[in-house]
């Protein structure tokens, strides 16, 4: 019983902290870590917010890896797999939206 209560308390604490941490995500971290002169905490946070609204968690994780290895984006873009094609189309739409909102 004690373990159940501790688990529920942990979930409650983490749930209440989520809005504060919402801007910190895989895209945000990858953006800040990338060695690009135009990146800033504000820009990276904005891009993360757009990603949260337009890409699911699995897609965000995959796209975040492209910051370190841009060739993987090209692999997805040229892939014949339907899932890769779908991801690429969502990624392009996300990129256009981020470009217009995050200046």
C-alpha positions in Angstrom: 0.0 0.0 0.0 2.8 2.4 0.8 4.4 1.8 -2.6 1.0 2.6 -4.3 0.7 5.8 -2.4 4.3 6.8 -3.2 3.7 6.0 -6.9 0.5 8.1 -7.0 2.3 11.0 -5.2 5.1 10.8 -7.7 2.7 11.0 -10.6 0.9 13.9 -9.0 4.1 15.8 -8.5 5.4 15.1 -12.1 2.0 16.0 -13.5 2.0 19.4 -11.8 5.5 20.1 -13.0 4.7 19.3 -16.6 3.5 22.8 -17.6 6.8 24.3 -16.3 8.9 21.8 -18.2 6.7 21.9 -21.4 9.2 24.0 -23.3 12.1 21.6 -22.6 11.8 18.8 -25.1 14.0 16.7 -27.4 13.7 19.3 -30.2 14.6 22.2 -27.8 17.6 20.3 -26.4 18.8 19.3 -29.9 18.4 22.9 -31.1 20.3 24.3 -28.2 23.1 21.7 -28.5 23.5 22.3 -32.3 26.3 24.6 -33.1 24.4 27.2 -35.1 24.9 30.9 -34.8 21.2 31.7 -35.2 19.9 29.4 -32.5 18.9 31.0 -29.2 16.9 29.7 -26.2 13.9 31.6 -27.3 14.1 30.3 -30.9 14.6 26.7 -29.7 11.7 26.9 -27.3 9.4 28.3 -30.0 10.4 25.5 -32.4 9.7 23.0 -29.6 6.2 24.4 -29.1 5.5 24.1 -32.8 6.8 20.6 -32.8 4.7 19.7 -29.8 1.6 20.8 -31.7 2.4 19.2 -35.0 4.5 16.1 -34.4 3.9 13.2 -32.1 6.5 12.1 -29.5 8.1 9.4 -31.7 8.4 11.9 -34.6 9.9 14.6 -32.4 12.5 12.1 -31.1 13.4 11.1 -34.7 13.5 14.7 -36.0 15.7 15.7 -33.0 18.3 13.2 -34.1 18.5 15.0 -37.5 20.2 18.0 -35.7 23.3 15.8 -35.2 23.0 13.8 -38.3 21.2 15.7 -41.1 21.9 12.9 -43.6 19.2 10.9 -41.8 16.6 13.5 -42.8 17.7 12.9 -46.4 17.4 9.1 -46.0 13.8 9.6 -44.8 13.0 12.0 -47.6 14.2 9.6 -50.2 12.7 6.5 -48.7 10.0 4.5 -50.4 8.3 3.6 -47.2 4.9 5.1 -46.7 5.6 5.9 -43.0 8.7 7.8 -44.0 6.9 9.7 -46.7 4.2 10.6 -44.2 6.8 11.7 -41.7 8.6 13.8 -44.3 5.3 15.6 -45.2 4.5 16.4 -41.6 8.1 17.5 -41.0 8.0 19.9 -44.0 4.7 21.3 -42.7 6.2 21.6 -39.3 9.3 23.4 -40.7 7.2 25.9 -42.6 5.1 26.7 -39.6 8.1 27.0 -37.3 9.7 29.3 -39.9 6.7 31.6 -39.9 6.1 31.6 -36.2 9.6 31.5 -34.7 11.4 34.6 -35.9 
